[in-house]
Amino acid sequence: MLGQKRVPSREGGIEIVVEELATRMAALGHTVTCYNRRGHHVSGAEFDSAPAGQVYRGVRIKSVFTIRRRGLAALTASFVGAISAALGEYDIVHFHAEGPCTMLWLPKLLGKRCIATVHGLDWKRAKWKNGPGAVYIRLGERILVQCADEIIVLSRAMQRYFEAQYGRKTVYIPNGATPVQPVNANLIYSIGLAPREYILFLGRIVPEKGLDYLIRAYHGVQTEKKLVIAGGSSDTQRYLCQLRNAARGDARVIFTGFVTGRMLEELYSNAYFFVLPSDLEGMPLSLLEAMSYGNCCLTSDISECADVIGAHGLTFQRGNVNDLRGKLQLLCDNATLVRRYQAQAAAYICGKYSWDRTTEQTLAVYRGKTEFLPK
């Protein structure tokens, strides 16, 4: 597998997906190798979690040469990883994300079965809309369409996109969810929080997450419940600085920075409700995780979010600050409604999505047995 930054880590959704799949496949007796980029965690070296030695939970970890500059890290790591995979004794080479697929043709040329998972239409993301990065990602998309033996997508919307744009059939395999046991509050008191007294956003701090208008909407909400924005910035601090400036003067808004481990568990476990105002997603793992902890969830109405929560959460019109403000106020004023959604969330999401099932279906794609997968 290649295309991820590093496993194990929570630098983004791709890294979580690769870790969940790779470790389960290894536990089933398959030999799995992950090609990691060299370098530090995007939120700082203090969050590095490289495994001791070169094996992590049965998965072989190889770090490949990487030019550690913005815009070049993904390109160089994918290039070197693809060469190594092409020359290695592998049956399957699994590329994650569109950009790394610019090199998919090489292991394919040398007889490998090549699978691509599209985690999102990355060329739509703000940081890749212009310049060489946009060209790189668009090229990766065209190459994966032409060369991949199979394409896995995480949403029905992406499935429709590839059919309409390229006439290319894809395999829909959603991400999984894991049953968890919520934990009591302890660490969150140190950052001024108390159970059920805050609204939680948790994810990467990037423009497509809609945080600018979340803050604008929240400013008009009459509540003492705080807004917690948890997560690290991706590649640049500029957007995070803009958000901090927008929140200046409202002491109810708390930025935690990147969180992991016990703090992450406590934030999920003790939130009043979870909010995800994204403009663009593949299949948001933070939403699956929030529901697995039993959270009431409010999301934008993009299909990638609305399809996940179904009738078990609330949506607002994407980008509509007034609608978002109204839904925030509704939930802040109606604890009975929040508790009703909380009571349904964990059983619903863990029944609908499973990492074990996702792994089984991915292995079926490796074997070319896609006719047996759900349509």
N, C-alpha and C positions, 0 to 999 in steps of 0.2 A: 504494500500500500504506500502511496506517496501523494503529496499535495497538501498534507497537513503541515502545520508548523512543527510541533513537537508533541509526542505522547510519552508519558502521561502529562497532561496539562489541561487547563480550562481556558485557553487563550481565545477560544471561539467554539462555535458549534461543531465545526468539522473535526476538531481535535477530540471532542467528546464522542462523536460518532465513530471515529476510527478506533479509539480505545475500546468502546463497547463491543464493536464487531470483532476486532483483532483478538482481544482476550477471550471472548467466547469461542471463537474458532480454534484458538490454541487449546482451550480446555476440552474441545471435542477431538483433539488429536491431530489437527492440521498444523503444518509448519508455516508460521506467519512471520514476515519481516516488515517492519515499518521504517521507511526512510525519512528521518527527521532533518529539518534544517539545523545548522549550527547557529549559535547565538543565544541570547537571553530571552526570557519571557517578555512579551510586549509591554507588560506593566512594571517591569523592573527585575533585576537579577535576584532580588530577595524572594521572588516567587518561582524560581527555577525548581523543577522537580524531576530532574533526570534520574533514571533508575540506576541503582548500584550495578556496576558491570555493564553488560550489554544485553541483559534479558530482563523483561518486565512482565510478570505474571504469565510466563511462558512465551512471550512475544520477543523476537529478536529485534533489537533496536540498532540501527546504523545511522550515524550522523554524516551527512554529505557536505561537501564543500559549498559554502554559501558566501556571497559578497554581501556583507551586512550593511547595505544601504537601502533606503526606502525605494521601492520600485525594482530593485535588482535581486533582493533576497529570494523571492518566490521564483523568479525566472531562473537564476543560477541553480538553486536547489532542485528544481524540477528537471533541468537539463542534465545535471550530474546524476540525479536519482534515476532518470529514465535510461541513461546509458548503462548504469550499473544493473538495473532490472533487466534490460535487454540482454545483457551478457551473463546474467545469473541463471541458476538452475531453478527457475520458477515455472509453474504451469499457468498461473494467472498473474497479471499485473493490473492492479485496481487503482485508477486515478481518481482523486477527489478534488472537485471544483473545476471550473472551466479553464482558467488560466494555465494550470499545469498540463492540460491536455494538448497544448501546442506540441508536446513531445511524444504524444501517444503513438504516433506512426512508427517510431523507432522500434520499440519492443514488438509491435505488430509485424513489422517488416521481418523480424528475426523469429517469427513463428509463435509468439506468445499470444494467449487469449487475453484481450484487453477489455476491461470493463471501466466505464466512467460513471461516477455519481455526480450529478449536478445538484449542488446544495442550494443554489439560488442563481438567478440571472445576474451575475456579478457586474456586467457592463452597465446595469442600471444604478449601481451604487454611486454615491456622490463623488467619492475619491477616484473612481475609474471612468468618469463620463468623458473625459478629454485626455488628449496626449497619448504618449506611447503605451500607457497602461490599458487604455481603452482598445487600442489596436491589438495588443497582446491577448486580451480576453476574448475579443471577437474572433481572432484567429483560432484560439483554443476551442471555441464553440463550433466553428466550421469543421475543424479537424476531428473533433469527437463525433460529430454527425456523420462524417465520411468514413472514419476508420474504426470506431469502437465496435466491438462485437455486440455489446449490449450497453444501453444507457439506462441508468437508474435515476428516477426523479422522486422527489419527496412530497410533491403535491399534484393534485389533479390539474391545477392551473398550469404548471410547468409541462405536464403531459400534453395538454391542449396546445400549448405554445409550440412545442417541437413538431407536432402533427401539422399544425397550420403553417408554420414558417418553413419547414423542411420536408414535410411528408414523411418524417421519421417516427417510427413506432418506438415507444419507450416502455419501461417497466416501472410501475408505481410501487415503491416500497417505503412506507413512512418510517420515521424514526420511532424509537421505543420509549417506554416509560418504565420506571422501576418502583414498586411499592416501597415506601419509606415510613419510618416511625418519627413523627414530629418530636422535637426536643424542647425542653423548657428554656425559658429566657435566663441568661447569665451574662454573656459578653455584651449583649446589645445595650445593657444599662450603661456601659462605659461610654457609649456615643449618644447618650441622652434619649434612649428609646425605652418604651414600655410595651408589654404585650397588648395587641389589638389597638394600639394608639398611633399607628402609622400606616400609610399607603406605600406599597413597595413597587419600584421598578428595579429589575436586575437584568443586566445585559451589557453588551459593548456600548461605549459612548460614541456613537457615530450618527451622522445626520439622518440616515434612513430610519432610525428608531423613533423619530417624531418627538424627541425630548424638548425641543424648543417650544412647540405648542402645548405640550403637557404642562410646562412651567407657566405659560401664559394662561392656560385654562385654570390651573390650580390657584393662581393669584386671586381669582374671583370667587373661590369656594369658601363659604362660611363654615369653618371647622377648626378645631384645635388639633386635629390629627395631622401629624407631620407627613411630608412627602420625602421618602428616602430614595435617592438615586444611587444605586450600587452597581459598580462595574468600573473597569479601566478603559482608558481611551485607546484607540487603535491607530498606531502610526504617528499621530499628531496630537498635540495638546491644544491646538487652536480652537477646535469646536468645544472642548471641555471648558476652556476659558470663556467662550461666548455664553455658555450655559450658566456658569458661575456669575457672570455679570448680569444675566437676565434674572437670576434668583436673588441678587443683592438687595438687601432691605427686607427680605422675608425670612425671618429666623426659623420658620417652620420647615424650610427646605434643607435637607442634609445630604451632602455628598460623602460617601464612604470610601471611594476609591475601589480598587479591585478587592474582592473578598473570596475566600475559599474556606474549606474545612468547617470547623464548628461555627464560625461567624455566619457563613452562608446558610448553614442548616438552621440557625436560630432566626435569621431574617425571614426565611421562607416559613418557618413554623409558627411565627408569632405575628405575622402581618394581619392587618384588618382586612385588606384585600390587595390583590396584585393588579398592576396596570401595565399594558403593553401597547403603546400608541403607534406602532410601526407603520411606515409607508410601504416597506418592502421586506419580505421574508422569504426563506425557503420553506422550512418547517421549524418554527421557533422552539428550541429545546427548553428555554427558560419558562415558556408557557406550560409545556408538559411537566416540568419539574414543579412549578408552582401549584398546578392542580394535583400532582401526586402527594403534595404536602397538605392537601385539603383546603386550598385557597379559593375564595370567590375571585373570579377574574374578569377584568374589563379590558377589551382589546379593540383595536380598529377593525373595521368590517372587511378588510382584505380577505380573500378566500383562504389564504394560507393560515390565518388566525381563526376566522369564523368557522372553518371546517373542523378545526381541532376542538373547539369548545362546544359546538353544536348548540343545543338548548340549555347547556349547563353553565352559562355565563352570560355577560352582557357585552354588546358591541356598540360603538359609536361610528358615525360617518367619518371615514378617513380624512384627516386634515381639517376637520370642522371643529374649531376651538370652542364655539358655543355649544355644540352637541356634546363634546367631551366634558366641558364644564358642567353641563346639566346632569350627565351620568355620574360624574364624580360626586356632585351634590346629592343626587338621589341615593347613592350608596352610603355616603356619610350620614345621611339623615334616617336611614332605614336599616337598622341592625338586624331586624327579622329577615329581610330579604337577603342580606349578606350571609346570615347563618344558614338559610335554605340552600344557597349555592355551595357553601362550604360543605354541607352534609353530603352533597352528591358528588363532589369533585373527584376525590381520590378513587373511589370504586369505579366511576365512569371512565376515567382516563387510563387506569391500569388494566381495565377490562378491554378497552379498545386498542391500546398500543402496548407492545411487548418487545423488549430487546431480544429475547430468545426467538420470537417469531420473525423479527427482522433479520436476525442472523441466519435462520433456516432458509428464508426466502432469498437472501443474498447468495448463500451457498448453492441454491437451486439455479440461480442465474449463472454462477461459475460453471455449473455442470451442463448448461444449455437446456434446462428443464423448465423453461418459462411458461410452457403451455399449462403447467399445473398450478400456476400462481393465480391469485384472485385478479379478475379483470377490473 
